[in-house]
């Protein structure tokens, strides 16, 4: 018999052993997932399944949204850092349980919600072994809406974080940054979807830590049994949450749970006394799960099923079930069956499925007629879990799809857009500097829900475009693969986006305009602000502006073809370069032929066309060998608008007066005619544009060299005593060429290369009325790189009284001239150093030369006295 002191000592030892057992138990729990829900790979597979589906769930299809609203042509397969959207969703689903560089499942303690706990601070996981200090967590209602940047550990991926990522993805102008935030957006959406899926697991709606695999393990086995997990998930028609309920405010007054997605978790309709209400289509998923299912670690006590942590849940109760025997395979004899009693759910909410097995102790007590049944643990098996999956998986999939749709629900319809050039001054940034869009709110319009108003938010215009690879607009052109460029502009004030009549919004892009060479232009209108009951929603609208856009047919495209006019020149001037500033003065008018070649065969029914000339401006003489490279920046000359109507296929010659001339020392010259007016059958104004790479300013010299004469290989001044006497002594005085001669009425005609024309009194572009011996005229041209020219030598005029020669005009046949090309070009494909993966830039440099003391000669047209005597070989060495 033990003494009293011995008993006290033994009691103390037992307490120490209990503490040791408890500590060992806790550490053993840490060696396995302490708070399992659906397996992390199951979450990944559900998210990928929802991203991959080809038919809408409740009207929403991620693939269509991405293509139509976000302009991402590959939709769900769009890659961000070599991972598709679907895979980012799956990654988010998996990493909400097991984030990298973090203890696995440490976040999972925040994946619980007890819908019967009125205080959200008490509705989360109560802790391992009901010890609140050990791995207890926040309600998933709160965790899903955690303040941006504050979720820890495992990274910030709450609803608010993901909203920020989405906004950054839509409005950033750097492609790498956009890709990063799109990746974070879809991973964040996948993580929040994980949270709603978790409350379809009974343990997570009933505060049960479930430290051993149960229902979630069954689902995992089922997915592995299929060729692909999606085959298993496709067997469950998604549950459809009531659309109108999605538009209602959060059921919680707590500002930490103000986003209406809280309603998907818990609608606050189920009180514990009204289980039938959990069958409504607007019930929170945790409420349905809590009232109708039990977890594996459940005991039956006092007529109810509840976890071992003593959390009391009124339903399901023993009044909700009846016991039925079911035939199941005999584990000891596979070809035979045995009967097993199950609790079948027959009342108080959902019905018609196995709720749990009946404990054999309870079963025998009932057979023996024992009225006061002892506490027992109902066994769970795959037959029960199959019935659970048949009801819970459609809800997990349907509620997750609903949450994803709610995140992306904000829609704007951009009905039309007008791009304008308002600044006609020469400045480094030039292009479409004002964009007017008309838009309205169409969020859930097709669902008949008009409560999703956009009453006060900020609008951002995002312009996405490509650089036309045929237009060397930028010093560094785009690579051969698509390289989008972006412009973002915030609207000047908070604004309302109405539902009925589209509102007009004007954006000033003067500091970063859309370049004239832009192609495949798309406009995105991004709204951030209140949408219905969500204080910080995001709405997106898109309008394609090019004829190649597959979303909206469009205004801008290469609809105007630019050609030389019948005169054969875009412009010509005979200014004296010594009397002007050639860095800013030169060509004041441009003539050209415009043809309407609209890709949609529309008539231009009335509008204006303005001409924009773009060029680099040399700050030193460009007419030298070798000409210096000009600065990189471009300058612009803009014309006054000209009224025009132009049928499809019709051509017209037009002349434009430039506000600022194209300087004589210009290089890299390009022309853009811009039409703004009505096209086709609509009354809306639109924009059409043309492009032409023309020549750089080209000097042509017309010289009267009849002030000299070559006799026996020696140059003399014509009419000098030496020349006249030598000619007379050799019997050559009969030749008129020994005297100097003037010229009068030299007619010059230019024509397109494909239509060379002879000059005539009725067909000429320039007249030199007189030209003394030894004088010259220089014309500066803007033309195509090859152009035709024809001229006559003019009437020969005697200037020496001793000269009795009579001459007449002579017309030279048209010839094709190569005109100056002085610009940056891409390396041609046949260049020995060409690499298709990299753009190489070359400067095409013209070669000028000096002649007769004149610098900057490109091409010379001259008339001379014939050498004397004719055919003498020594004359070949005569320096004229």
Buried (B, 14 or more C-beta within 10 A) or exposed (E): EEEEEEEEEEEEEEEEEEEEEEEEEBEEBBEEBBBBBBBBBBBBBBBBBBBBBEEBBBEBBBBEBBBBBBBBEEBBBBBBEEBBBBBBBBBBBBBBBBBEEBEEBBBBBBBBBBBBBEEBEEBBBBBBBBEEEBBBBBBBBBBBBBEBEEBEEBBBBBBBBBBBBBBBBBBBBEEEBBBBBBBBBBBBBBBBBBBBBBBBBBBBBBBBBBBEBBBBBBBBBBBEEEEEBBEBBEEBEBBBBBBBBBBBBBBBEBEBBBBBBBBBBBBBBBEBEEBEBBEBEBBBBBBBBBBBBBBBBBBBBEEBBBBBBEBEBBBBBBEBBEEBEBEBEEEEEEEEEEEBBBBBBBBBBBBEBBBBBBBEBBBEBBEEEEEEBEEBBBBBBBBBBBBBBEBBBBBBBBBBBBBBBBBBBBBBBBBBBBBBBEBBEBBEBBBBBBBBBBBBBBBBBEBEBBEBBBBEBBBBBBBBBBBBBEBBBBEEBBEEEEEBBBBBBEBEEEBBBBBEEBBEBEBBBBEBBBBBBBBBBBBBBBBBBBBBBBBBBBBBBBBBBBBEBEBBBBBBBBBBBBBBBBBBBBBBBEBEBEEBEBBBBBBBBBBBBBBBBBBEEBBBBEBEBBBBBBBBBBEEBBBBEEBEBBEEEBBBBBBEBBEBBBEBEEBBEBBBEBBBBBBBBBBBBBBBBBBBBBBBEEEEBBBBBBBBBBBBBBBBBBBBBBBBBBBBBBBBBBBBEEBBEBBEEEEBBEBBBBBBBBBBBBBBBBBBBEEBBBBEEEBBBBEBEBBBBBBBBBBBBBBBBEBBBBBBBBBBBBBBEEBEBEBEBEBEEBEBBEBBBBBBBBBEEEEEEEEEEEBEEEBEBBEBEEBBEBEBBBBBBBBBBBBBBEEBEEBEEBEE
